[in-house]
Amino acid sequence: MLTPLESLNVAEGIAARIPRTLEYSEERNAAWLAVGTAHLYLDDIENARKALQGLDDVRDQASLRLEAGKWAGEHEDSETGHDLLLDTVSQISTFERWLSRKDVTDLVPAVYKVIGAEAVLSMARQLEDPFTAGNVYVVLAGQLPTLEARREQLLNAEKLAVGVREGDRDWALRWVFRGYQNAALRDDAERIRQLASIDPDELTREETTLFARTNELLPEDPPDTPLARLRRFLDYKFNDLKVIFLTDMCRGGSIDDPEMEELIRSESFQRVEGARPPRLGADTSSLDAAGMARFLFGRPVRQHEVDRRLLEGEDLRDDGPEGAIFVRQLSGLFREFGRLAEPFSAEQVEQGLWFTFGHPFSLGEMLNDPEIALQIREDCLRAMVNPFRDYYLPREGRFSGSAFYIWWDLLLVGQGEEALTEFGTIALDVLRQILELPGKECQFAALHGLNHMHPNSVAVAMVRKYLEGHSESLTAAELGWVQSCASGTAL
């Protein structure tokens, strides 16, 4: 049996052995963040503070400081918690970028309780975003004992809210509106209602409806067990996932499963693996073509949907790649696709292509973006012959994924008009070259793309020419499908 503290000690031992080099930075920080948060769960603020010293990434420092700050609000007698919270408040402008508005306002009750109102005001004054600063004043107002003091802070919030940029202004005003309502300052609340272009109550109804619909659409997680999760994490070979598994388990109590304990104590679990790829939202601007191949394809294939966030490392605070740079990098990858994709499994390549064309990169949107120079987009389009010729064609009949077949569907948005755009003209030339490759799967991928350019007359003519030259080699079902490509009705 492993007690929660023993599990955490094993996790901390792994975290301590992750090299302090740049290539291990993300997983090292993720590991120490998990360790620090787990120490807080066990009410060990001293070791949580030590874990904070292991973090050199500001976003992860911000996350652990947030959790430590909330912990301090529940343990106001802790001198260490007080000092750490005071230090966080003094540097809130450094951490603001990495904290959501909710994160910042969640700190307010703790700061007020542990340090006092002046510390909350200091925090608000340091914040760059007026929406967030106004929310801080609103939450502070809810903590104050007198109506006069509450109204003073709500007026501060109101002054900031009216200056918030259009699009966010009504939401900022809604915060103030609610603050006045909660303080029973009805006349002030009605004044805010008149200032807003959208009634605050209507915004609340819309938000409630949206959340309800979102919850209805979210799929239920498939069944999972701790042992199955442990085995998957061993397969993934990511150091931080081992640490996260143990820190998650320590919250659930002791591990009383001999098989799990044996796996945790095994050499394969204790071993420090090679560095994992950066999160998908990381800055890739310095990567060459080989680096982009590793970035997109060098990831374990997800075995369970609940592992998505941990494997892909997405963060809503990431800005994403700069379009022109990313398109140039993809051009280099496509030109040498056959060689660069070779070291990875077909499943890894498939997964990486879906990242590229779907979420999170949406290459099709970049290639249709007029803000990116046409020459850059043209180079990328013309390079797309190579993955079909040098990678997909040699694997004819052995590549089980759908990314190559769907490739052009995800790029040819709005290219079916009779008046060809420059983008569409280039795409047609590339599709023609793919259509001339000897492999039927490559040809059908090109035909599928031409189907999505309907009613473009050039695309229709290319499909019909293909029919004339290949009708005798097609089955009846294939013949019918190609005919549907000419009419733009193929699935």
SERO-833487 format. One record per atom (N, C-alpha, C, O): y negated, x, z; residue in one letter. Coordinates in steps of 0.2 Angstrom, whole numbers, plus 5000, padded with zeros to 4 digits. Layout:
N
YXZA;...
END
This chain:
491
500650045000M;500050005000M;499450045000M;499350095003M;498950024996L;498250064996L;497750014999L;497649964997L;497450035004T;496949995007T;496250005003T;496250044999T;495849955004P;495249965000P;494850025000P;494650054995P;494850055006L;494550125007L;494950175003L;494650225001L;495550175004E;495950225000E;495850214993E;495850264989E;495850154990S;495750144983S;495050174981S;494950204976S;494550164985L;493850194984L;493850264984L;493550294980L;494250294989N;494250364989N;494650394983N;494350444980N;495150364980V;495450384974V;494950384968V;494850424964V;494550324968A;494050314963A;493550374963A;493250394958A;493250384969E;492750434970E;493050504968E;492650544966E;493650514969G;493950584967G;493950594960G;493750644957G;494050534956I;494050544949I;493350554947I;493250594942I;492950514949A;492150514947A;491950584948A;491550614944A;492150614954A;491850684955A;492150734951A;491850794950A;492750724947R;493050774943R;492750764935R;492950804931R;492450704934I;492150704927I;491650754926I;491150754930I;491650794921P;491250844920P;490450824919P;490350774917P;490050864922R;489350854922R;489050884915R;488550924916R;489250864910T;489050884903T;488750824900T;488950764902T;488350834894L;488050774891L;488550734888L;488450674888L;489150754885E;489550714882E;489950664886E;490150614884E;489950684893Y;490250634898Y;489750594902Y;489950564906Y;489150604900S;488550574904S;488650494905S;488650474911S;488850454900E;488850384901E;489450364905E;489350324910E;490050394904E;490550374909E;490550404916E;490750374921E;490250464916R;490050484923R;489550444927R;489750424933R;489050424924N;488550374927N;488950304928N;488750274934N;489250284924A;489650214925A;490150224931A;490150174935A;490450274932A;490950284937A;490550294944A;490750254949A;490050334944W;489650334950W;489250264952W;489250254958W;489050234947L;488750164948L;489350124952L;489150084956L;489950124949A;490450074952A;490650104959A;490750054963A;490650164960V;490850194967V;490250174972V;490450144977V;489650184970G;489050164974G;489050084976G;488950074982G;489150044971T;489149974972T;489749954977T;489749914981T;490349984976A;490949974980A;490749994987A;490949954992A;490450054988H;490250074995H;489850014998H;489850005004H;489349984994L;488949934997L;489349874999L;489249845004L;489849864995Y;490249804997Y;490649815004Y;490749765007Y;490749875005L;491149895011L;490649915017L;490749945022L;489949895015D;489449905020D;489349985022D;489149995028D;489450025017D;489350095018D;488750125014D;488850145009D;488150115017I;487550125013I;487450205013I;487150225008I;487750245017E;487650315017E;487950345011E;487750385007E;488650325010N;488950345004N;488750314998N;488750344992N;488450254998A;488150224992A;487550264990A;487450284984A;487150294995R;486550334993R;486850404990R;486550424986R;487350424993K;487650494990K;487850474983K;487750524978K;488150414981A;488350404974A;487750394970A;487750414964A;487150374973L;486550374969L;486350444967L;486050454961L;486450494971Q;486350564969Q;486750584963Q;486550634960Q;487350554962G;487750574956G;487550544950G;487750564944G;487050504950L;486750464944L;486150504941L;485650514944L;486250524934D;485650554931D;485350504925D;484950524922D;485650444925D;485450394920D;484950344923D;485150314928D;484350334921V;483850294925V;484150224925V;484050194930V;484450204919R;484650134919R;485150114925R;485150064928R;485650164926D;486150154931D;485850164938D;486050134943D;485350214938Q;485050214945Q;484650154947Q;484750134952Q;484350124942A;484050054943A;484550004945A;484349964950A;485150004942S;485649954944S;485849964951S;485949914955S;486050024953L;486250034960L;485650024965L;485850004970L;485050044963R;484550034968R;484449954969R;484249934974R;484549914963L;484449844964L;484949814969L;484749774974L;485549844968E;486149814973E;485949844980E;486049804985E;485749904981A;485649934987A;485049894991A;485049884997A;484549874986G;483949834989G;484149774992G;483949754997G;484549734988K;484849674990K;485249674997K;485249635001K;485649734997W;486049745003W;485549755009W;485649735014W;485049795008A;484549805013A;484249745016A;484149735022A;484149695012G;483849635014G;484349595018G;484149555022G;484949605018E;485449575022E;485649615028E;486049595033E;485349685028H;485549725034H;484849765036H;484749825035H;484349725038E;483649745039E;483649795045E;483149835045E;484149805049D;484149855054D;484349925051D;484249975055D;484549935045S;484749995042S;484150035040S;483750015036S;484150095044E;483550145042E;483650165035E;483150175031E;484250185033T;484450215026T;484250155021T;483950175016T;484450095022G;484350045018G;483550035017G;483350025011G;483150035023H;482450025022H;482150085018H;481750075014H;482350145020D;482050205016D;482250205009D;481750215004D;482850185007L;483050175000L;482650124996L;482450134990L;482550065000L;482150014997L;481450034996L;481150014991L;481150065001L;480450085000L;480350134994L;479850134991L;480850174993D;480850224988D;480850194981D;480550214976D;481250134981T;481350104975T;480650064973T;480450064967T;480350034978V;479750004977V;479250044974V;478850034970V;479250104977S;478750154975S;478750184968S;478350204965S;479350174965Q;479550194958Q;479750134954Q;480050144948Q;479550074956I;479750014952I;479550024944I;479849994940I;478950054943S;478750054936S;479250104932S;479250094926S;479550144935T;480050194932T;480650154930T;480950164925T;480850104934F;481450064933F;481350004930F;481849964928F;480749984929E;480549914926E;480949904919E;481149844918E;480949954915R;481249944908R;481949924909R;482249884904R;482249944914W;483049934915W;483249874919W;483849864920W;482749844921L;482849784926L;482649724922L;482049724919L;482949664923S;482749604920S;482249574925S;482149594930S;481849524922R;481449484927R;481749464933R;481549464938R;482349434932K;482749404937K;482949464942K;482849454948K;483149524940D;483249574944D;482649594949D;482749604955D;482049594946V;481449614950V;481349564955V;481249574961V;481349494953T;481249444957T;481749434963T;481549414968T;482349454961D;482849454966D;482749504972D;482949494978D;482349554970L;482149604975L;481649584980L;481649604986L;481249534978V;480649514982V;480849494989V;480549514994V;481349444990P;481449424997P;481649485001P;481449485007P;482049534999A;482249595003A;481649635004A;481649655010A;481249644999V;480649695001V;480149655006V;479949695010V;480049595005Y;479649555010Y;479949565017Y;479649575022Y;480649555018K;480949545024K;480949615027K;480849625033K;481149665024V;481249735026V;480649775027V;480549815032V;480149775022I;479549815022I;478949775023I;478449795027I;478849715020G;478249675021G;477949655015G;478149675010G;477449605016A;477149575010A;476749625006A;476749625000A;476449675009E;476049725006E;476449765001E;476249784996E;477049775003A;477549814998A;477649774992A;477749804987A;477749704993V;477849664987V;477249664983V;477349664976V;476649664986L;476049664982L;475949734978L;475749734972L;476149784981S;476149854978S;476649854972S;476449874967S;477249824973M;477749814967M;477449774961M;477449804956M;477149724963A;476849684957A;476249714954A;476249714948A;475849754957R;475349794954R;475549844950R;475249864945R;476149874951Q;476449924947Q;476749904940Q;476849944936Q;476949844940L;477349814934L;476849814928L;476349784929L;477149834923E;476849824916E;476849754913E;476349734910E;477349724914D;477449654911D;477149604915D;477349594921D;476549574913P;476249524917P;476649464919P;476649434924P;477149444914F;477649394916F;478049404922F;478049364927F;478349464922T;478749484928T;478249494934T;478449464940T;477649524934A;477249524939A;477049464942A;477049454948A;476949414938G;476749344940G;477349314944G;477249284949G;477949324941N;478549294944N;478549324951N;478749294956N;478449384952V;478449424959V;477949384964V;478149374969V;477349374961Y;476849334966Y;477149264967Y;477049244973Y;477449234963V;477749164964V;478249164969V;478249124974V;478749214969V;479249224974V;478949244980V;479249214986V;478549284980L;478149304987L;477849244990L;477949234996L;477549204986A;477249144989A;477749094993A;477549074998A;478349094990G;478849054993G;479049085000G;479449055004G;478949145001Q;479149185007Q;478549175013Q;478749185019Q;477949165011L;477449165016L;477349105020L;477549045018L;477149115026P;477149055031P;476649005031P;476748945033P;476049025028T;475448975028T;475348955021T;475448985016T;475048885020L;474948865014L;474348905010L;474348915004L;473848925014E;473348965011E;473549025008E;473349045003E;474049065012A;474249125009A;474749115003A;474649154998A;475049055003R;475449044997R;475049024991R;475149054985R;474548984992R;474048974986R;473749034983R;473649034977R;473549084988E;473249144985E;473649184981E;473449204975E;474349184982Q;474749224978Q;474949184971Q;475049214966Q;474949114972L;475049074966L;474449084961L;474549074955L;473849084964L;473349094960L;473349164956L;473149174950L;473549214960N;473649284956N;474149274951N;474049304945N;474749234952A;475249224947A;474949184941A;475049204935A;474549134942E;474249094937E;473749134932E;473849134926E;473349184935K;472949224931K;473349274926K;473149284921K;473949294929L;474349334924L;474649294919L;474749314913L;474949234921A;475349194916A;474849164910A;475149164905A;474249154911V;473849134906V;473749184901V;473549174895V;473849244903G;473749304898G;474349324895G;474349374891G;474949294897V;475549314894V;475549304886V;475249254884V;475949344882R;475949334875R;476249264873R;476649234877R;475949234867E;476249174865E;476949174864E;477249224861E;477349124866G;478049124865G;478349124872G;478849094874G;478049174876D;478249174883D;477849144888D;477949124894D;477149124886R;476649094890R;476849034894R;476849024900R;477148984890D;477348924893D;477948934898D;477948904903D;478348984897W;478848994902W;478549024908W;478749014914W;478049074907A;477749104913A;477349054917A;477349054923A;477049004914L;476648954917L;477148904921L;476948874926L;477748894918R;478248854922R;478448884928R;478548844933R;478448954929W;478648984935W;478048964940W;478148944946W;477448964938V;476848954942V;476848874944V;476748864950V;477048834939F;477048764940F;477548744946F;477448714950F;478148774945R;478648764951R;478448794957R;478548764963R;478048854957G;477848874964G;477348834967G;477448824973G;476948804963Y;476448754966Y;476848694968Y;476648664974Y;477348664964Q;477648614967Q;478048624973Q;478048584978Q;478348684974N;478748704980N;478248704986N;478448694992N;477648724985A;477148734990A;476848664991A;476348664995A;477048614988A;476748544988A;475948544986A;475548504989A;475748584982L;475048594979L;475048554973L;475048584967L;475048484973R;475148444967R;474648454962R;474748454956R;474048454965D;473448454960D;473448524956D;473348524950D;473648574959D;473648644956D;474248634951D;474148664945D;474848604953A;475348594948A;475148554942A;475348574936A;474748504943E;474548464937E;474048504933E;474048494926E;473648544936R;473248584932R;473648634927R;473448644921R;474148664930I;474648704925I;474948664920I;474948684914I;475148604921R;475448564916R;474948554910R;475148544905R;474248544912Q;473748534907Q;473648604903Q;473448594897Q;473748654906L;473648724903L;474148734898L;474048764893L;474748714899A;475348734895A;475348694889A;475148634889A;475648724883S;475648684877S;476348644877S;476348594873S;476848664881I;477448624882I;477448604889I;477448654894I;477648544891D;477648524897D;478248564901D;478748564899D;478048584907P;478548624911P;479148594912P;479748624912P;479148524914D;479748484915D;480148484909D;480848484909D;479848484903E;480248474897E;480648544895E;481148544893E;480248604897L;480648664897L;481248664901L;481748694899L;481148644907T;481748644912T;482348594909T;482848614909T;482148544906R;482648494903R;483048534897R;483648534896R;482648564893E;482848604887E;483348664890E;483848674887E;483148694895E;483548754897E;484148724900E;484748754899E;484148674904T;484748644907T;485248624902T;485848634902T;484948594896T;485448564891T;485748624887T;486348624886T;485348684886L;485548744883L;486148774887L;486648794884L;486048784893F;486548814898F;487148774898F;487748804897F;487148704898A;487748664898A;488048674891A;488748674891A;487748674886R;488048684879R;488348744879R;488948754876R;488048804881T;488348864881T;488948874885T;489448904882T;488948844891N;489548844895N;490148804892N;490748824892N;489948754888E;490548714884E;490848754879E;491448754878E;490348794876L;490648834870L;490948894872L;491448924868L;490848924878L;491148984880L;491948974881L;492148934884L;492349014877P;493049014878P;493249034885P;493049074888P;493849004887E;494149024893E;494449094892E;494749104887E;494449134897D;494749194897D;495549184897D;495749144900D;495849224892P;496649224892P;496849244899P;496549274903P;497449224901P;497749244907P;497849324908P;497949354903P;497749344914D;497749414915D;497949424922D;497949384926D;498249484923T;498449504930T;498249574931T;498049614926T;498149594938P;497949664939P;498449724936P;498149774934P;499049704936L;499549754933L;499449764926L;499449824923L;499349704922A;499249714915A;498549744914A;498549784909A;498049734918R;497449764917R;497449844918R;497149884914R;497849864923L;497949934924L;498249964919L;498150024917L;498749934916R;499149964910R;498649974904R;498750024901R;498249924903R;497849924897R;497349984898R;497150024894R;497049994904F;496550044906F;496850114905F;496550164903F;497550114907L;497850184905L;497950194898L;497850254896L;498050144894D;498050154887D;497450174884D;497350214879D;496850144886Y;496250154884Y;495950224885Y;495650254881Y;496250254890K;496050324892K;495350344893K;495050394890K;494950294896F;494250304898F;494250324905F;494450284910F;493950374907N;493850394914N;493550344919N;493750324924N;492950314916D;492550264920D;492950204921D;492850164926D;493450184916L;493750124917L;494250124923L;494450084926L;494550184924K;495050204929K;494650184936K;494850154940K;494050214936V;493650214942V;493450134943V;493450114949V;493250104938I;493050034938I;493649994941I;493549944945I;494250004938F;494849964940F;494849974948F;494949924951F;494850034950L;494950044958L;494450014962L;494549984967L;493750014960T;493249984964T;493249914963T;493049884968T;493449884958D;493549814957D;494149794962D;494049744966D;494649824962M;495249814966M;495049814974M;495349774978M;494649864976C;494449874983C;494149804985C;494049794991C;493749774981R;493449714983R;493949654985R;493849604988R;494549664982G;495049604982G;495549624988G;495949584989G;495449674992G;495849694997G;496349744995G;496249784990G;496849754999S;497349804998S;497749794992S;497949734990S;498049854989I;498449844983I;499149854986I;499349904988I;499549794986D;500249794989D;500749784983D;501049734984D;500749824979D;501149824973D;501449894972D;501049934969D;502049904973P;502349974972P;502250004965P;502050064964P;502349954960E;502249984953E;501550004952E;501450054948E;501049964954M;500349974953M;500150044957M;499850084954M;500450054963E;500250114967E;500550174963E;500250224963E;501150164961E;501450224957E;501050244951E;500950304950E;500850194947L;500450204942L;499750244943L;499550284940L;499450214949I;498750244951I;498850314953I;498450354952I;499450334956R;499550404959R;499850444953R;499950504954R;499950414947S;500350454942S;499850504939S;499250504940S;500150554936E;499650614933E;499250584928E;498650604927E;499550534924S;499150504918S;498550464921S;497950474917S;498550434926F;497950404929F;497450454932F;496850444932F;497750504936Q;497350544939Q;496950594934Q;496450624936Q;497250604928R;497050654924R;496350634921R;496150574920R;495850684920V;495250674917V;495350674910V;495550724907V;495150624906E;495250614899E;494650644895E;494150664898E;494750654889G;494150674884G;493650624885G;493750564887G;493050644883A;492450604883A;492550544879A;492750544873A;492250484881R;492350424877R;491750414872R;491250454873R;491750374867P;491250364863P;490650334866P;490750304871P;490050344864P;489450314867P;489450244866P;489850214862P;489150204871R;489150134870R;488850114863R;488450154860R;488950054861L;488750034854L;488050034853L;487750034847L;487650014858G;486950014858G;486550084859G;485950084859G;486950134859A;486650204861A;486250224855A;486350204849A;485850274856D;485450304850D;485950354846D;486250404849D;486050334840T;486450374836T;486150414831T;486450444826T;485450424831S;485050454826S;485250524825S;485050544819S;485550554830S;485650624829S;486350644826S;486550694824S;486750584824L;487450594822L;487450604814L;487150574811L;487950654812D;488050664805D;488650614803D;488850564807D;488850614797A;489350574795A;489950574799A;490250514800A;490250634801A;490850634805A;490650604812A;491150574814A;490050614814G;489950584821G;489950514820G;490150474825G;489650484815M;489650414814M;490350384813M;490550324816M;490850424810A;491550404810A;491850394817A;492150344818A;491750444821R;491950444828R;491650394832R;491950354836R;490950374831F;490650324834F;490950254833F;490950214837F;491050244827L;491250174825L;492050164825L;492250114827L;492450224824F;493150214823F;493550244829F;494050224830F;493150284833G;493550324838G;493550284845G;493450314850G;493650224844R;493750184850R;494450154851R;494650134845R;494750144856P;495350104857P;495250034855P;494750004856P;495750004852V;495749934849V;495749894856V;496249904860V;495349844856R;495349804862R;495949764862R;496249734858R;496349764868Q;496949724869Q;496849664873Q;497349614872Q;496249654876H;496149584879H;495349574879H;494949614879H;495249504878E;494549494876E;494049504882E;493449524881E;494349504888V;493949524894V;493749594895V;493249614898V;494049634891D;493849704891D;493249724886D;493049784886D;493049674882R;492549684877R;491949724879R;491749784877R;491649704885R;491049734887R;491149804890R;490749854888R;491749814893L;491849884896L;492049934890L;491849984891L;492349904885L;492549954880L;491949964875L;491850024873L;491549914873E;491049924868E;490349954872E;489949984868E;490349944878G;489749974882G;489049944880G;488549974880G;489049874877E;488449844875E;488049834881E;488249824887E;487349834880D;486849824885D;486349784882D;486049814877D;486149734884L;485549694881L;484949724882L;484449714878L;484849784886R;484249814886R;484249874881R;483749904880R;484749884877D;484749934872D;484349904866D;484349844865D;483949944863D;483549924857D;483949924850D;483649894846D;484549954850G;484849954844G;484650004839G;484050034841G;484950024834P;484750074829P;484150064825P;484050004824P;483750114823E;483250104818E;483550094812E;483950134809E;483350044808G;483750014802G;483750074797G;484350084794G;483250104795A;483250154789A;483650204791A;484050234787A;483650234797I;484050284799I;484850264799I;485250304797I;484950204802F;485650184802F;485950174795F;486550194794F;485550144790V;485750144784V;485950204780V;486450214777V;485450254781R;485650324779R;486250354781R;486650384778R;486350344788Q;486950374791Q;487650334788Q;488150374787Q;487550274787L;488150234784L;488250264777L;488850264775L;487750274773S;487850304766S;488250364767S;488750374763S;488050414771G;488450474772G;489150464774G;489650494771G;489350414778L;489950394780L;490350364774L;490950384773L;490050324771F;490450294765F;490550344760F;491150334757F;490150384758R;490250434753R;490950474755R;491250494750R;491050494761E;491650534763E;492150494767E;492550514771E;492150424765F;492550384769F;493250394770F;493650394775F;493550414764G;494250434764G;494450484768G;494950484772G;494050544769R;494250594773R;494050584780R;494450594785R;493450554781L;493250544788L;493650484792L;493650484798L;493850434788A;494250384792A;494950404793A;495350364797A;495250454789E;495950474789E;496150484797E;496750454798E;495850514801P;496150524808P;496250464812P;496550474817P;495950404810F;495950354815F;496450304812F;496650294806F;496750254816S;497250204814S;496850154810S;496250144811S;497250114806A;496950064802A;496650014807A;496149984805A;496950004813E;496649954817E;495949974820E;495549934821E;495950044821Q;495250064823Q;494750064818Q;494150044819Q;494950074812V;494450074806V;494249994805V;493649984804V;494749954805E;494549884805E;494049864810E;493549824808E;494249884816Q;493749864822Q;493049894820Q;492549854821Q;493049954818G;492349984817G;491949954811G;491349944811G;492349934806L;492049894801L;491749834803L;491149814801L;492049794807W;491849734810W;491149744814W;490749704814W;491149794818F;490549814821F;490049824816F;489449804818F;490149854811T;489649874806T;489349814802T;488749804802T;489849774800F;489549714796F;489449654800F;488949614798F;489749644806G;489649594811G;489249614817G;488749654816G;489449594822H;489049604828H;489349674831H;489949694831H;488849724833P;488149714834P;487649734829P;487049724829P;487949764823F;487449804819F;487249764813F;486649774810F;487649714810S;487449674805S;487149704799S;486549704797S;487549754796L;487249794791L;486949754785L;486449774782L;487249694784G;486949654778G;486249634779G;485849634774G;486049624785E;485349604787E;484949664785E;484349654783E;485149724787M;484749784786M;484649794778M;484149814776M;485249784774L;485249794767L;484749744764L;484549754758L;484649694767N;484249634764N;483549644767N;483149594765N;483349694771D;482749694774D;482249734770D;482349794768D;481749704767P;481249734763P;480849784766P;480449824763P;480849794773E;480449844776E;480849914776E;480449964777E;481449914774I;481849974773I;481749984765I;481849944761I;481550044763A;481450064756A;482050054752A;482650064754A;481950024746L;482450004742L;482950064740L;483550054740L;482650124739Q;483050184738Q;483650194743Q;484150214742Q;483450184749I;483850194755I;484450144755I;485050164756I;484250084753R;484750034753R;485150034747R;485750024747R;484850054741E;485250064735E;485750124736E;486350114734E;485550174739D;486050234741D;486650204745D;487250224743D;486550164750C;487050144754C;487550094750C;488150104750C;487250054746L;487650004742L;488050044737L;488650034736L;487750094734R;488150134728R;488750174732R;489250184728R;488650194738A;489150234741A;489750184743A;490250214745A;489650124743M;490250074745M;490850074740M;491350044742M;490750104734V;491350114730V;491850154733V;492450144733V;491650204737N;492050254739N;492550234744N;493150254744N;492350194750P;492850164754P;493450124751P;494050134753P;493250094746F;493850054742F;494250104738F;494850094738F;493950144734R;494350194730R;494750244734R;495250264732R;494450274739D;494750334743D;495150314749D;495450354751D;495050254752Y;495350234758Y;495750174757Y;496350174758Y;495450114754Y;495850054754Y;496350054748Y;496950034749Y;496150084743L;496650084737L;497250124739L;497850094737L;497250184742P;497850214743P;498350184748P;498950194749P;498050134752R;498450094757R;498550024755R;498749984759R;498550014748E;498749954745E;499349924748E;499849954748E;499349864751G;499849834754G;500049854761G;500449824764G;499649904764R;499849924770R;499249914775R;499349934781R;498649894773F;498149884777F;498049814779F;497949774775F;498249794785S;498349724787S;497649684789S;497649624790S;497149724790G;496549694792G;496149654786G;496349664780G;495649624788S;495249574783S;494549604781S;494249574777S;494349664785A;493749684784A;493549704777A;492949684774A;493949734773F;493849754766F;493749684762F;493349684757F;494149634763Y;494149574759Y;493549534761Y;493249504756Y;493249544767I;492649504769I;492049544768I;491449524768I;492149604766W;491549654766W;490949624762W;490449634765W;491049604756W;490449584752W;490249514754W;489649494753W;490649474758D;490349404760D;489849414765D;489349384765D;489849474769L;489449484774L;488749524772L;488249534776L;488749544766L;488249574763L;487849534758L;487249544757L;488149494755L;487849454749L;487449394751L;487549344748L;487149394756V;486749334759V;486149324754V;485749364753V;486149264751G;485549244747G;485449284741G;484949284738G;486049304738Q;486049344732Q;486349304726Q;486449334720Q;486449234727G;486749194721G;486249164716G;486449134711G;485549174717E;485149144713E;485149174706E;485349234705E;484949134701E;485049164694E;484549224693E;484749264689E;483949214696A;483449274695A;483749334700A;483649324706A;484049384697L;484349434701L;483749474705L;483249494702L;483849484711T;483449534715T;483749604713T;484249614710T;483349654715E;483549724714E;484149734718E;484649774715E;484249714724F;484849714728F;485449684724F;485949724724F;485349624722G;485849594719G;486149634712G;486749634711G;485649664709T;485849694703T;486249754704T;486749774701T;486049794710I;486449854712I;487149834714I;487649864713I;487149774718A;487749754721A;488249734715A;488849744716A;488049704710L;488449684704L;488749744701L;489349744699L;488349794701D;488649864698D;489149894702D;489649914699D;489049894708V;489549914713V;490249874713V;490749894712V;490149804713L;490749764712L;491049774706L;491749764705L;490749784700R;491049794694R;491549864694R;492049864692R;491249914698Q;491649974698Q;492249964703Q;492849984701Q;492249924708I;492749904712I;493249864708I;493849874709I;493049814704L;493449774700L;493849814695L;494349794693L;493649874693E;493949914688E;494449954692E;494849994688E;494549964698L;495050004702L;495749964700L;495749904700L;496250004700P;496949984698P;497249934704P;497749904702P;497049934710G;497349904715G;497149824715G;496549814715G;497649784716K;497449714716K;497049694722K;496649644721K;497149724728E;496849704734E;496049724733E;495649684735E;495949784730C;495249804729C;494949754724C;494349734725C;495249734719Q;495049684714Q;494849624717Q;494349594716Q;495349594721F;495249534724F;494649534729F;494249484730F;494549584733A;493949594737A;493349594733A;492849554735A;493349624727A;492749614723A;492649544720A;492049524720A;493149514718L;493149444716L;492849404721L;492449354720L;493049414727H;492849374733H;492149374734H;491749334735H;491849444733G;491149454733G;490749414728G;490249384729G;491049424721L;490749394716L;490649314717L;490249284715L;491149284720N;491249214721N;490549194725N;490349144725N;490349244730H;489849224734H;489149234731H;488649224734H;489149264725M;488549264721M;488449214716M;487949204713M;488849164716H;488849104712H;488149064714H;488049064720H;487749044709P;487949034702P;487649094697P;487449074691P;487649154700N;487349204696N;487749214690N;488349224690N;487449214684S;487749214678S;488149274676S;488749274673S;487849334678V;488249394677V;488849394682V;489349424679V;488849374688A;489449374692A;489949324689A;490549344689A;489749264687V;490249224684V;490549254677V;491149244676V;490149284673A;490449324667A;490949374669A;491449384666A;490849414675M;491249464677M;491949434679M;492449464678M;491949374682V;492549344685V;492949324679V;493549334678V;492549294674R;492949264668R;493249324664R;493749314661R;492849374663K;493149434660K;493749464663K;494249484660K;493749464670Y;494349484673Y;494949434672Y;495549454671Y;494849374672L;495349324670L;495649334663L;496249334662L;495249344659E;495449364652E;495949424651E;496449424648E;495749474655G;496149534655G;496749534660G;497149574659G;496849484664H;497349494669H;497749424670H;498149424675H;497549374666S;497949314667S;498649314667S;499049284671S;498949364663E;499649364662E;500049394668E;500649384669E;499649434672S;499949474678S;499849434684S;500049454690S;499449374684L;499349344690L;499849284691L;500049254686L;500049274697T;500449214699T;500049144698T;499349154697T;500349094698A;499949024697A;499449024703A;498848994701A;499649034709A;499149034714A;498649074714A;498049064715A;498749144712E;498249184711E;497749164705E;497149174706E;498049144700L;497649124694L;497149064696L;496549064694L;497349014700G;496948964703G;496448994707G;495848964707G;496549044711W;496049064716W;495549104712W;494949094714W;495749144707V;495249184703V;494749134699V;494149144699V;495049074697Q;494649024693Q;494148994698Q;493548984696Q;494348984705S;493848964710S;493349014711S;492748994713S;493449074710C;492949124711C;492349114706C;491849124707C;492549094700A;492149094694A;491649034696A;491049024694A;491948984700S;491448924701S;491148924708S;490848884710S;491248984712G;490948994718G;491248954724G;490948934729G;491948934723T;492248884728T;492848914731T;493148884735T;492948984730A;493449014734A;493349024741A;492749034743A;493849024745L;493749034752L;493849114754L;493849134759L;
END
